[in-house]
Amino acid sequence: MDLSNMSVGDLRNLQEQIKQEMKKREVQEVQKAREQILAIAQSVGVPLKDLLATGGRGSSSKGNTVAVRYRHPDNASQQWTGRGRQPKWVKEWVEGGKSLDKLRV
């Protein structure tokens, strides 16, 4: 696909279509993973409540993950929770005059 011949409006439309398709596929992948995990648990006879148990850590919040709030639009592996220091890629994004809101998930 040659993007150099597309208008800005067409590129924005394509970007929105890509974003929607990525969200749809992420939901599908999570559902598929959930089904695989449940199938494995059933095949070895592990009850769902045991599978979801904390493993003896109690109700401590230590070890819990924080949801990603920012993601690089061109590289989905670059993510940031919004906590702590800004990663280098976020600093470069903002210093380049781009809005942090454009990275929000």
C-alpha positions as CSV (number, residue, x, y, z in Angstrom):
1,M,0.0,0.0,0.0
2,D,1.6,3.3,-1.1
3,L,0.7,5.9,1.6
4,S,2.6,8.7,-0.2
5,N,-0.3,9.2,-2.6
6,M,-3.0,9.4,0.0
7,S,-4.5,12.6,1.3
8,V,-4.3,13.6,4.9
9,G,-8.0,12.9,5.3
10,D,-7.6,9.4,3.8
11,L,-4.6,8.7,6.1
12,R,-6.7,9.8,9.1
13,N,-9.5,7.6,8.0
14,L,-7.1,4.6,7.6
15,Q,-5.6,5.3,11.0
16,E,-9.1,5.2,12.6
17,Q,-9.9,2.0,10.8
18,I,-6.6,0.4,12.0
19,K,-7.3,1.5,15.6
20,Q,-10.8,0.0,15.5
21,E,-9.5,-3.3,14.0
22,M,-6.7,-3.5,16.6
23,K,-9.2,-3.1,19.4
24,K,-11.4,-5.8,17.9
25,R,-8.5,-8.2,17.5
26,E,-7.3,-7.5,21.0
27,V,-10.7,-8.5,22.4
28,Q,-10.7,-11.6,20.2
29,E,-7.2,-12.6,21.4
30,V,-8.1,-12.1,25.1
31,Q,-11.2,-14.3,24.6
32,K,-9.2,-17.0,22.8
33,A,-6.6,-16.9,25.6
34,R,-9.3,-17.2,28.3
35,E,-10.9,-20.2,26.5
36,Q,-7.4,-21.9,26.3
37,I,-6.7,-21.3,30.0
38,L,-10.1,-22.7,31.0
39,A,-9.6,-25.7,28.7
40,I,-6.2,-26.4,30.3
41,A,-7.7,-26.1,33.8
42,Q,-10.5,-28.4,33.0
43,S,-8.2,-31.0,31.4
44,V,-6.1,-31.2,34.6
45,G,-9.1,-31.0,36.9
46,V,-8.3,-27.7,38.5
47,P,-11.4,-25.9,39.6
48,L,-11.9,-22.3,38.3
49,K,-11.8,-20.8,41.9
50,D,-8.4,-22.5,42.5
51,L,-7.1,-21.2,39.2
52,L,-8.1,-17.7,40.1
53,A,-6.7,-17.9,43.7
54,T,-4.0,-15.5,44.7
55,G,-1.5,-18.3,45.5
56,G,-1.2,-17.5,49.2
57,R,-0.3,-13.9,48.8
58,G,-3.4,-12.8,50.5
59,S,-5.1,-9.5,49.6
60,S,-1.9,-7.6,49.3
61,S,-1.7,-5.3,46.3
62,K,2.0,-6.0,45.9
63,G,2.6,-7.7,42.6
64,N,-0.6,-6.5,41.0
65,T,-0.2,-4.9,37.6
66,V,-1.4,-1.4,36.7
67,A,-3.3,-0.9,33.5
68,V,-1.5,0.7,30.5
69,R,-2.7,4.2,29.9
70,Y,-0.4,5.2,27.1
71,R,0.7,3.3,24.0
72,H,2.9,4.4,21.1
73,P,0.7,4.5,17.9
74,D,3.5,3.0,15.7
75,N,4.9,0.4,18.2
76,A,2.3,-1.2,20.5
77,S,5.1,-2.8,22.5
78,Q,6.0,0.7,23.8
79,Q,3.6,1.2,26.7
80,W,3.4,3.3,29.9
81,T,1.1,3.2,32.9
82,G,1.4,6.9,33.5
83,R,3.1,6.2,36.8
84,G,6.7,7.1,37.6
85,R,9.1,8.7,35.2
86,Q,8.1,9.1,31.6
87,P,9.8,6.7,29.3
88,K,12.2,8.1,26.7
89,W,9.8,7.5,23.9
90,V,7.1,9.6,25.7
91,K,9.5,12.4,26.3
92,E,10.5,12.5,22.7
93,W,6.9,12.4,21.7
94,V,6.0,15.4,23.9
95,E,9.2,17.3,23.0
96,G,8.3,16.8,19.3
97,G,5.3,19.0,19.9
98,K,2.8,16.2,20.0
99,S,0.0,15.8,22.6
100,L,0.2,13.2,25.3
101,D,-3.5,12.6,24.8
102,K,-2.8,11.2,21.3
103,L,-1.1,8.3,23.1
104,R,-3.9,7.6,25.6
105,V,-5.4,4.1,25.3
